[in-house]
Amino acid sequence: MTDPVIIVGASMGGLRVAEALRRAGYTGPITAFGDEPYPPYNRPPLSKEVLASDVSLEAVQFPQRDATADVNWVLNTRIERTDLASNSLTDEHGHSHTFSALIIATGIRSKRAEWANPVMTGRHAVRSLDDAIALRAALNPGTKVVVYGAGFIGCETAATARKLGCDVTIVAPGVEPIARYLGLDFAQWIRAAHDAHGVQFRMQSRIDNTIGDDRITGVVLDDGSTLECDVLIEAIGSIPNVEWLAGNDLDLSDGVLTNTAMQAVRTDGTVVTNVFALGDVARFPNALFDDEPRRVEHWNIPTDTAKRVAEVAAAQLAGSDSVDEIVAKRFAPVPSFWSDQYDIHMLAYGIVGLADRSEMLHNTFDDDEFCVGYYRGDELVGVCGVGMRNVVMGYRAKVGSSA
Ligand SMILES: Cc1cc2nc3c(=O)[nH]c(=O)nc-3n(C[C@H](O)[C@H](O)[C@H](O)COP(=O)(O)OP(=O)(O)OC[C@H]3O[C@@H](n4cnc5c(N)ncnc54)[C@H](O)[C@@H]3O)c2cc1C
């Protein structure tokens, strides 16, 4: 019997690659392992509307299509080890599984701070449905919330907690929220929006320790001052889930390094042709920008990289003569991202973090709606707008080209 294609990570990327494999004509067996108890679900609502109301699987689950009805979803099962020399992996129960091709879709997890005080009750992160269910139960009117980190997830959860009537303070080391991504002027606009909704800020500050015995009652900042809190939400970054791939000489220095065909690359630069990575965990070169491999934690990337994996893997598994041609094809997905905070709807294309300058393209920061372009030299590397959805979308095709 043919060994299955094994997907590790039963989330959006895992689902999308199973669908794309079927669309690409692969009819053989597919097994997908996921360590969560749930079938694939959508994460963005976990810090937004779902956190503000109904946190349940029904509210976020992706619909399953007929084409993937025969996929063997093995949930609640963590893959612990992989041996690429024998095309096999081992699950947490000690069972081993062989594969014809391996697709790595294990994403990332929330980075957690390490403090001397060991108390964990009252400390939260938002990555999974279970995280959001636990956090939702703790957010009540009047609850004192400290959000540690002022990136997108920190700002979104702060906005949602305010909506639920909590007292919210954001503590973060940066100068302004999301400044590293959006630039200072845009960041000041975001901060003003949070100020207007009553969020307190302690920027250019770090949390040195927590206070509380059975549960958290406060935090100690690096200037020695303290803040009372019932809930601490840590939104300080992410860690790629790659430990299960150790010992195979893969380049795992920041996620899984791949070539433009999303095939895994070893530390010596050689390619493992039947092992692929996609989504948040993959570090791949995007021809839209340059040859530099990067991980991109944006919602469209699991889908776009899944299509690329599927076209290469399906051709390989079918023994097609055109595999080399398909592998050599240009791969240049346009990253896209959105964020909702209060009634602010932001939409971005490209990688604005690559820019060396930004320029207001439409309206001004005095308006409720505007659109900013981000440039590396003359090249438009990103665009981000508040409102003006159609205008922002109009720049999508221009990302990666010269102004
Ligand atoms: C709260 C939140 C809000 C977001 N909001 C936005 C937004 O507004 N806009 C936007 O563009 N993007 C947003 N994102 C990002 C977007 O959701 C991600 O880019 C996307 O979920 C990545 O999908 P993935 O399949 O690559 O990884 P993941 O969704 O992380 O899935 C990986 C899966 O693999 C499982 N896994 C890990 N290790 C193992 C193992 N060893 N064995 C078995 N299973 C394993 C994990 O538990 C997980 O289920 C948000 C993310 C979060 C968490």
The ligand as an SDF file (V2000), in Angstrom:
LIG
                    3D

 53 58  0  0  0  0  0  0  0  0999 V2000
   -5.3680   35.7110   18.1120 C   0  0  0  0  0  0  0  0  0  0  0  0
   -4.8930   35.7840   16.6860 C   0  0  0  0  0  0  0  0  0  0  0  0
   -5.3490   36.8070   15.8610 C   0  0  0  0  0  0  0  0  0  0  0  0
   -4.9120   36.8950   14.5320 C   0  0  0  0  0  0  0  0  0  0  0  0
   -5.4030   37.8940   13.7640 N   0  0  0  0  0  0  0  0  0  0  0  0
   -4.9900   37.9910   12.4800 C   0  0  0  0  0  0  0  0  0  0  0  0
   -5.4980   39.0280   11.6520 C   0  0  0  0  0  0  0  0  0  0  0  0
   -6.3100   39.8450   12.0670 O   0  0  0  0  0  0  0  0  0  0  0  0
   -5.0680   39.1010   10.3740 N   0  0  0  0  0  0  0  0  0  0  0  0
   -4.1500   38.2090    9.8730 C   0  0  0  0  0  0  0  0  0  0  0  0
   -3.7450   38.3250    8.7040 O   0  0  0  0  0  0  0  0  0  0  0  0
   -3.6610   37.1840   10.6350 N   0  0  0  0  0  0  0  0  0  0  0  0
   -4.0570   37.0750   11.9150 C   0  0  0  0  0  0  0  0  0  0  0  0
   -3.5650   36.0570   12.7020 N   0  0  0  0  0  0  0  0  0  0  0  0
   -2.5810   35.1250   12.1230 C   0  0  0  0  0  0  0  0  0  0  0  0
   -3.2170   33.9020   11.4290 C   0  0  0  0  0  0  0  0  0  0  0  0
   -4.2630   33.3990   12.1990 O   0  0  0  0  0  0  0  0  0  0  0  0
   -2.1130   32.8630   11.2260 C   0  0  0  0  0  0  0  0  0  0  0  0
   -1.2540   33.4100   10.2360 O   0  0  0  0  0  0  0  0  0  0  0  0
   -2.6270   31.4870   10.8230 C   0  0  0  0  0  0  0  0  0  0  0  0
   -3.4590   30.9450   11.8110 O   0  0  0  0  0  0  0  0  0  0  0  0
   -1.4550   30.5370   10.6080 C   0  0  0  0  0  0  0  0  0  0  0  0
   -1.9370   29.2760   10.2540 O   0  0  0  0  0  0  0  0  0  0  0  0
   -0.9980   27.9710   10.2910 P   0  0  0  0  0  0  0  0  0  0  0  0
   -1.8740   26.8560    9.8370 O   0  0  0  0  0  0  0  0  0  0  0  0
    0.2760   28.2400    9.5900 O   0  0  0  0  0  0  0  0  0  0  0  0
   -0.5830   27.7800   11.8210 O   0  0  0  0  0  0  0  0  0  0  0  0
   -1.4670   27.5650   13.1110 P   0  0  0  0  0  0  0  0  0  0  0  0
   -2.7960   28.1920   12.9220 O   0  0  0  0  0  0  0  0  0  0  0  0
   -0.6170   28.0020   14.2630 O   0  0  0  0  0  0  0  0  0  0  0  0
   -1.6640   25.9790   13.2050 O   0  0  0  0  0  0  0  0  0  0  0  0
   -0.6590   25.0780   13.5640 C   0  0  0  0  0  0  0  0  0  0  0  0
   -1.3030   23.8790   14.2330 C   0  0  0  0  0  0  0  0  0  0  0  0
   -0.3260   22.8630   14.4240 O   0  0  0  0  0  0  0  0  0  0  0  0
   -0.4660   22.3340   15.7430 C   0  0  0  0  0  0  0  0  0  0  0  0
    0.8150   21.7150   16.1410 N   0  0  0  0  0  0  0  0  0  0  0  0
    1.9450   22.3410   16.5120 C   0  0  0  0  0  0  0  0  0  0  0  0
    2.9220   21.4300   16.7900 N   0  0  0  0  0  0  0  0  0  0  0  0
    2.3640   20.2050   16.5790 C   0  0  0  0  0  0  0  0  0  0  0  0
    2.8770   18.8710   16.6700 C   0  0  0  0  0  0  0  0  0  0  0  0
    4.1320   18.6180   17.0400 N   0  0  0  0  0  0  0  0  0  0  0  0
    2.0480   17.8360   16.3830 N   0  0  0  0  0  0  0  0  0  0  0  0
    0.7520   18.0860   15.9940 C   0  0  0  0  0  0  0  0  0  0  0  0
    0.2230   19.3230   15.8740 N   0  0  0  0  0  0  0  0  0  0  0  0
    1.0250   20.3770   16.1590 C   0  0  0  0  0  0  0  0  0  0  0  0
   -0.8420   23.5690   16.5450 C   0  0  0  0  0  0  0  0  0  0  0  0
   -1.3850   23.2520   17.8080 O   0  0  0  0  0  0  0  0  0  0  0  0
   -1.8700   24.1900   15.6110 C   0  0  0  0  0  0  0  0  0  0  0  0
   -3.1230   23.6140   15.7570 O   0  0  0  0  0  0  0  0  0  0  0  0
   -3.9810   35.9420   14.0270 C   0  0  0  0  0  0  0  0  0  0  0  0
   -3.5060   34.9160   14.8700 C   0  0  0  0  0  0  0  0  0  0  0  0
   -3.9440   34.8410   16.1830 C   0  0  0  0  0  0  0  0  0  0  0  0
   -3.4260   33.7420   17.0810 C   0  0  0  0  0  0  0  0  0  0  0  0
  1  2  1  0
  2  3  1  0
  2 52  2  0
  3  4  2  0
  4  5  1  0
  4 50  1  0
  5  6  2  0
  6  7  1  0
  6 13  1  0
  7  8  2  0
  7  9  1  0
  9 10  1  0
 10 11  2  0
 10 12  1  0
 12 13  2  0
 13 14  1  0
 14 15  1  0
 14 50  1  0
 15 16  1  0
 16 17  1  0
 16 18  1  0
 18 19  1  0
 18 20  1  0
 20 21  1  0
 20 22  1  0
 22 23  1  0
 23 24  1  0
 24 25  2  0
 24 26  1  0
 24 27  1  0
 27 28  1  0
 28 29  2  0
 28 30  1  0
 28 31  1  0
 31 32  1  0
 32 33  1  0
 33 34  1  0
 33 48  1  0
 34 35  1  0
 35 36  1  0
 35 46  1  0
 36 37  1  0
 36 45  1  0
 37 38  2  0
 38 39  1  0
 39 40  1  0
 39 45  2  0
 40 41  1  0
 40 42  2  0
 42 43  1  0
 43 44  2  0
 44 45  1  0
 46 47  1  0
 46 48  1  0
 48 49  1  0
 50 51  2  0
 51 52  1  0
 52 53  1  0
M  END
$$$$
